[in-house]
């Protein structure tokens, strides 16, 4: 996908933008985030599937008019 020259350019840009001191901190944060993401994905895969969804059928006669004075004239 990426060649060595592209990765070198990205690394140089990161060092220029973040500075050499911040780079290890950023790498640690990215690694920690990746580990958390992988753990959550594995946990989601191990969860049992949800049961069948409940369908509620509603007819127009079941709906209540939300306006309390829908038939009254306004003054």
ZAMARGU-4260 file (C-alpha; in steps of 0.2 Angstrom, whole numbers, plus 5000, padded with zeros to 4 digits):
<rodrens>
0) 5000/5000/5000 | 5013/5013/5005 | 5031/5012/5000 | 5046/5016/5010 | 5048/5033/5003
5) 5030/5038/5008 | 5032/5031/5025 | 5048/5041/5027 | 5040/5057/5022 | 5025/5054/5034
10) 5038/5051/5048 | 5048/5067/5044 | 5032/5077/5044 | 5026/5070/5061 | 5043/5074/5068
15) 5042/5092/5061 | 5024/5095/5067 | 5025/5086/5084 | 5043/5087/5089 | 5054/5073/5094
20) 5049/5074/5112 | 5030/5072/5108 | 5032/5057/5096 | 5034/5043/5109 | 5019/5050/5118
25) 5008/5050/5103 | 5014/5033/5098 | 5009/5026/5115 | 4992/5035/5115 | 4988/5027/5097
30) 4994/5010/5103 | 4983/5011/5119 | 4968/5016/5108 | 4971/5002/5096 | 4972/4989/5111
35) 4956/4996/5118 | 4947/4995/5101 | 4953/4977/5098 | 4947/4972/5116 | 4930/4980/5113
40) 4928/4972/5096 | 4932/4955/5103 | 4920/4958/5118 | 4906/4963/5105 | 4909/4947/5095
45) 4907/4936/5111 | 4891/4944/5116 | 4875/4933/5112 | 4865/4939/5098 | 4849/4949/5102
50) 4833/4940/5102 | 4819/4943/5089 | 4813/4961/5088 | 4796/4964/5094 | 4784/4972/5081
55) 4770/4983/5087 | 4756/4985/5075 | 4746/5001/5076 | 4730/5006/5068 | 4724/5024/5065
60) 4710/5021/5078 | 4724/5018/5091 | 4732/5034/5089 | 4727/5048/5101 | 4726/5066/5095
65) 4740/5075/5103 | 4731/5092/5103 | 4719/5093/5117 | 4708/5106/5109 | 4708/5100/5091
70) 4689/5102/5089 | 4687/5119/5098 | 4688/5135/5089 | 4700/5148/5094 | 4696/5166/5099
</rodrens>
